[in-house]
């Protein structure tokens, strides 16, 4: 899929609204999580789904060597330009972690960070999205594939290594509205919009280690309804023609955003985020 928001240089950063939770932006909350990491400082870090490198400087400030991974070459070029000292890799998350897990010796990381992106490789296990149509995959096989991906991911952690995930709240006003419109195209797999989050949390609960989760309530803030409308069409709906070309969808988005418009013209839609921290327990001798 080659969505315009990812292909046109600068468009993603231009359209991305501010996500703020309790007076803190998402990158500020990430910085606080990284600052709380136990010592010593992570030597090697992996950032999955780095996009244009918006979160990358926060990660590089807390690790010696950073590998940035993204499946979109245009966005990865932005990361390289912004952060020439990182190792930028063009690959999708599933292919990268599966290949890395099979290598001998296996590359490992003291820190793996996935900010707002882990839903995508999990959802790709469960459905095929060509950019113009969505086809569900058999749920049992898709769930097995998603679990295999998560297993490969956590296997790349060093003993006592940390996985840090920022994951959208599927129960927020923002995501429930987005879900309702996406499901005019195809239903979400399993239990619905929360299924990929459940898969992640279930896997981590069954993996030797410690899991902590924190829920943050906040808002998606845009300077005006037009900006917010563009974000929904390009950011949330990825330019998917059956959504972005439909008059009734545009009307629904306009009506939804009007309900959250302030007197000064700005828009603040209730949003939510889960921060998930997993600390891997060292394997017994001969394990792995």
C-alpha positions as CSV (number, residue, x, y, z in Angstrom):
1,X,0.0,0.0,0.0
2,X,1.5,3.4,-1.0
3,X,-0.7,6.0,0.9
4,X,-0.1,9.6,-0.1
5,X,0.5,10.6,3.5
6,X,3.6,8.4,3.6
7,X,4.8,9.0,0.0
8,X,4.6,12.8,-0.2
9,X,7.6,14.4,1.6
10,X,6.6,16.3,4.6
11,X,2.9,15.6,4.4
12,X,2.7,13.3,7.4
13,X,4.5,15.8,9.7
14,X,2.3,18.6,8.3
15,X,-1.0,16.8,9.0
16,X,-0.1,15.1,12.2
17,X,-2.1,16.7,15.1
18,X,-0.8,17.1,18.6
19,X,-1.6,14.1,20.9
20,X,-1.6,15.4,24.5
21,X,-2.2,13.4,27.6
22,X,-2.5,15.1,31.0
23,X,-0.6,18.1,29.7
24,X,2.2,16.1,28.2
25,X,2.7,15.2,24.5
26,X,3.3,11.6,23.5
27,X,7.0,12.2,22.9
28,X,7.3,13.7,26.4
29,X,5.7,10.7,27.9
30,X,8.1,8.5,25.9
31,X,11.0,10.5,27.3
32,X,9.7,10.0,30.8
33,X,9.4,6.2,30.3
34,X,12.9,6.0,28.9
35,X,14.4,8.1,31.7
36,X,12.9,5.6,34.1
37,X,14.8,2.7,32.5
38,X,17.0,0.8,35.0
39,X,20.7,1.4,34.7
40,X,23.0,0.8,32.9
41,X,22.0,2.8,29.9
42,X,20.8,0.6,26.9
43,X,23.7,0.0,24.6
44,X,21.7,-1.2,21.5
45,X,18.1,-0.1,20.7
46,X,15.7,-0.9,18.0
47,X,12.9,1.5,17.0
48,X,10.1,-0.3,15.0
49,X,8.1,1.8,12.7
50,X,10.2,4.9,13.0
51,X,8.3,6.8,10.3
52,X,9.8,10.2,9.7
53,X,11.9,10.0,12.8
54,X,9.7,12.1,15.1
55,X,10.3,9.9,18.1
56,X,13.9,8.9,17.2
57,X,15.8,11.7,19.0
58,X,14.0,10.8,22.2
59,X,15.3,7.2,21.8
60,X,18.8,8.2,20.7
61,X,19.1,10.3,23.9
62,X,18.8,7.2,25.9
63,X,20.8,4.6,24.0
64,X,24.2,4.3,22.5
65,X,23.4,2.6,19.2
66,X,19.9,2.9,17.5
67,X,18.6,0.9,14.6
68,X,15.5,2.4,13.0
69,X,13.1,0.3,11.0
70,X,10.3,1.3,8.6
71,X,8.7,-0.3,5.6
72,X,8.2,3.0,3.8
73,X,11.3,4.2,1.9
74,X,10.1,7.8,1.7
75,X,9.6,8.1,5.4
76,X,12.8,6.3,6.1
77,X,14.6,8.8,3.9
78,X,13.3,11.5,6.3
79,X,14.7,9.7,9.3
80,X,18.1,9.3,7.6
81,X,18.1,13.1,6.8
82,X,17.1,14.0,10.3
83,X,19.3,11.5,12.2
84,X,22.3,10.5,10.1
85,X,23.9,8.7,13.1
86,X,21.2,6.0,13.3
87,X,21.3,2.8,11.4
88,X,18.1,3.0,9.2
89,X,16.8,-0.2,7.8
90,X,14.1,-0.5,5.1
91,X,12.0,-3.5,6.0
92,X,8.6,-4.4,7.4
93,X,8.6,-5.4,11.1
94,X,7.6,-9.0,10.6
95,X,10.2,-9.8,8.0
96,X,13.0,-8.1,10.0
97,X,12.3,-9.7,13.4
98,X,11.7,-13.1,11.9
99,X,15.0,-13.0,9.9
100,X,16.9,-11.6,12.9
101,X,15.6,-14.3,15.2
102,X,16.8,-17.0,12.8
103,X,20.4,-15.5,12.6
104,X,23.3,-17.1,14.4
105,X,24.5,-15.4,16.4
106,X,21.1,-13.7,17.0
107,X,21.2,-9.9,17.2
108,X,19.8,-8.7,20.4
109,X,18.7,-5.3,21.8
110,X,18.6,-3.8,25.3
111,X,15.7,-1.7,24.2
112,X,13.0,-2.2,21.6
113,X,10.6,0.7,21.1
114,X,7.4,0.7,19.1
115,X,5.5,4.0,19.1
116,X,1.9,3.9,17.7
117,X,2.9,1.3,15.1
118,X,2.6,-2.2,16.5
119,X,-1.0,-2.5,15.5
120,X,0.0,-2.6,11.8
121,X,2.1,-5.8,11.6
122,X,-0.3,-7.5,13.9
123,X,-3.3,-6.5,11.7
124,X,-1.4,-7.6,8.6
125,X,-1.3,-11.1,10.1
126,X,-5.1,-11.0,10.2
127,X,-6.2,-9.3,7.0
128,X,-4.9,-8.3,3.6
129,X,-5.3,-4.6,2.8
130,X,-4.4,-3.7,-0.8
131,X,-5.2,-0.1,-0.4
132,X,-8.5,-0.5,-2.3
133,X,-10.0,-3.6,-0.6
134,X,-9.7,-5.5,2.7
135,X,-9.8,-9.3,2.8
136,X,-9.9,-11.1,6.2
137,X,-7.6,-14.0,6.7
138,X,-8.6,-17.2,8.6
139,X,-8.6,-16.1,12.2
140,X,-6.9,-19.1,13.7
141,X,-4.0,-18.9,11.3
142,X,-3.8,-15.2,11.6
143,X,-3.7,-15.4,15.4
144,X,-0.9,-18.0,15.1
145,X,1.1,-15.7,12.8
146,X,0.6,-12.7,15.1
147,X,1.8,-14.7,18.1
148,X,4.8,-16.0,16.1
149,X,5.7,-12.4,15.2
150,X,5.5,-11.3,18.9
151,X,7.5,-14.3,20.0
152,X,10.3,-13.4,17.5
153,X,10.1,-9.8,18.7
154,X,10.6,-10.5,22.4
155,X,13.2,-13.1,21.6
156,X,15.4,-10.2,20.3
157,X,15.6,-8.7,23.8
158,X,18.7,-9.2,25.8
159,X,18.3,-10.8,29.3
160,X,16.6,-8.0,31.3
161,X,16.0,-6.1,28.0
162,X,13.0,-3.8,27.7
163,X,10.1,-3.6,25.2
164,X,8.4,-0.2,25.3
165,X,5.2,0.2,23.4
166,X,2.9,3.2,22.8
167,X,-0.5,1.8,21.7
168,X,-3.7,3.7,20.9
169,X,-6.7,3.2,23.1
170,X,-9.4,1.5,21.0
171,X,-12.1,2.6,23.5
172,X,-11.5,6.3,23.1
173,X,-14.0,8.6,21.3
174,X,-11.5,9.1,18.5
175,X,-10.9,5.4,17.8
176,X,-14.5,4.3,18.3
177,X,-15.5,6.7,15.6
178,X,-12.6,5.6,13.3
179,X,-13.5,2.0,13.9
180,X,-17.2,2.6,13.0
181,X,-16.3,4.0,9.6
182,X,-13.6,1.4,8.8
183,X,-16.2,-1.3,9.6
184,X,-18.3,0.0,6.7
185,X,-15.6,-1.7,4.6
186,X,-14.9,-4.8,6.6
187,X,-15.2,-5.9,10.3
188,X,-12.1,-5.9,12.4
189,X,-10.9,-9.4,13.3
190,X,-11.5,-11.3,16.5
191,X,-13.0,-9.2,19.2
192,X,-12.9,-6.1,17.1
193,X,-10.7,-3.0,17.2
194,X,-9.1,-4.1,20.5
195,X,-8.1,-7.5,19.2
196,X,-4.5,-6.6,18.3
197,X,-4.0,-5.0,21.7
198,X,-5.3,-8.1,23.4
199,X,-3.0,-10.3,21.4
200,X,0.0,-8.2,22.5
201,X,-1.0,-8.2,26.2
202,X,-1.8,-11.9,26.2
203,X,1.5,-12.7,24.6
204,X,3.5,-10.6,27.1
205,X,1.6,-12.1,30.0
206,X,2.7,-15.6,28.9
207,X,6.3,-14.6,28.2
208,X,8.8,-14.8,31.1
209,X,9.1,-11.3,32.2
210,X,7.3,-8.4,33.9
211,X,4.6,-6.3,32.3
212,X,3.3,-2.9,33.4
213,X,0.7,-0.9,31.6
214,X,-0.5,2.7,32.0
215,X,-3.6,4.2,30.5
216,X,-3.4,7.9,29.5
217,X,-6.5,9.9,28.7
218,X,-6.1,13.0,26.6
219,X,-6.9,14.7,23.3
220,X,-6.0,14.9,19.7
221,X,-5.6,18.6,19.1
222,X,-5.9,20.3,15.7
223,X,-5.8,24.0,14.9
224,X,-9.0,23.9,13.0
225,X,-11.7,21.5,11.6
226,X,-10.1,21.5,8.1
227,X,-6.8,20.3,9.5
228,X,-8.5,17.6,11.6
229,X,-10.6,16.5,8.7
230,X,-7.5,16.0,6.5
231,X,-5.9,14.0,9.3
232,X,-8.8,11.7,9.5
233,X,-8.9,11.2,5.7
234,X,-5.1,10.7,5.3
235,X,-3.9,9.6,8.7
236,X,-6.8,7.4,10.0
237,X,-8.3,6.3,6.7
238,X,-5.0,6.2,4.7
239,X,-6.5,7.7,1.6
240,X,-8.6,4.5,1.3
241,X,-10.9,5.3,-1.7
242,X,-14.1,3.8,-0.5
243,X,-13.8,6.1,2.6
244,X,-12.2,9.2,1.3
245,X,-14.3,9.4,-1.9
246,X,-17.6,8.9,-0.1
247,X,-19.7,12.0,0.5
248,X,-21.5,10.4,3.5
249,X,-18.1,9.6,5.1
250,X,-17.0,13.2,4.7
251,X,-20.3,14.4,6.2
252,X,-19.9,12.0,9.1
253,X,-16.4,13.2,9.8
254,X,-17.5,16.9,9.6
255,X,-20.3,16.3,12.1
256,X,-18.1,14.3,14.5
257,X,-15.4,17.1,14.5
258,X,-18.0,19.8,14.9
259,X,-19.0,18.2,18.2
260,X,-15.4,18.8,19.6
261,X,-14.8,22.3,18.1
262,X,-14.0,25.0,20.6
263,X,-15.0,28.7,20.4
264,X,-11.5,29.6,19.2
265,X,-11.9,27.2,16.2
266,X,-9.5,24.6,17.5
267,X,-10.6,20.9,17.7
268,X,-9.9,18.6,20.7
269,X,-11.1,15.0,20.2
270,X,-10.9,12.8,23.3
271,X,-8.1,10.2,22.7
272,X,-6.2,7.7,24.7
273,X,-2.9,5.8,24.8
274,X,-1.6,2.8,26.6
275,X,2.1,2.7,27.5
276,X,3.2,-0.9,27.9
277,X,6.6,-1.8,29.3
278,X,7.8,-5.4,29.3
279,X,11.1,-6.4,31.0
280,X,12.4,-9.8,29.9
281,X,13.5,-12.2,32.5
282,X,16.8,-13.9,31.9
283,X,16.4,-17.4,30.4
284,X,17.7,-20.4,32.3
285,X,21.1,-21.7,31.2
286,X,20.8,-23.3,27.8
287,X,17.5,-21.5,27.0
288,X,16.7,-19.6,23.8
